Amino acid sequence: MKTKQMTVTEYTERGISCVRVEGVEYFDVAKTFDCGQCFRFDAVPNSRHSVEFSGVAYGKHISFAQDKDTIYIYNATAAEYELLWKYYLGLDMDYRLIEQEIIDTAQSEHMALAAEYGRGIRILRQDPFETLISFIISQNNNIPRIKKLVEALSARCGEKIEISEAEEEHLSGASSLYAFPSAEKIKELGIEGLAELKTGFRAKYIYDAVDRVLSGDIDLEKIKQGSDTNACLGELCRIKGVGLKVASCAALFGLERYDAFPVDVWIKKVAEKRFAGEEFSAARFGRYAGIAQQFLFYYERYCGE
């Protein structure tokens, strides 16, 4: 079966520049923004669409809404869509083929079930630095608290984002409306300033990451362009407090390492319940192991029995 051709239209609605993308398959706004891969988006209450999530990405307040196979991107132009948001949402990848490859590679009835249940999840291509810091904050934390800490850090030293009155109807009510801060701004806080934000033991880890990025000791763009995922993970693990799980999340969600396979408590549960006595590693799921992980995580979190 051929993939539908997507149609992109720019228009203005109530003074806001919008992009409508029709014919989108294998993409679900709610699943994508509620599967634990990003921390700055929340559902918009009383949206006129079936679902709408808004937040801050790449220094801009943006809203993604959906009705069936049509995506609406508020506060964006067609040029911005082609330059950034298509890339950010992963709409340049054929997830129909990816899903089938995962199922064929894994040879697992449960994997096929999880892929069907999680269909519509796409890996967002997030800013590498923001992703690294966010997942350092995520250590031993739950999602609501992670979101709160990321927003607090942004509000403390990020650039204020101004929005029009018309954009207010697309607010989730949870966003601080500040861009994620630069490494320089975070370093200015120091470990004590970071601790004041209630980051706890993570303060020194955040500071070490920022210090290494600013010195060039950790070059995220160079790591991203490298060919070996294990080498990428090894580099990230040189940061104080960054273990394999955080490194894998940063690699998968910020560095386009689709074979990175984060193992958290949910995935450990999947291994014990669904793959007992079987091989369970990134190799089992192939070059898209990270996408497989998201399907497995989502199924276990929302449908696990």
Summary of the structure (lengths in Angstrom):
residues: 305
radius of gyration: 19.2
end to end distance: 33.0
largest distance: 58.2
contacts: 988
relative contact order: 0.14
helix: 50%
strand: 13%
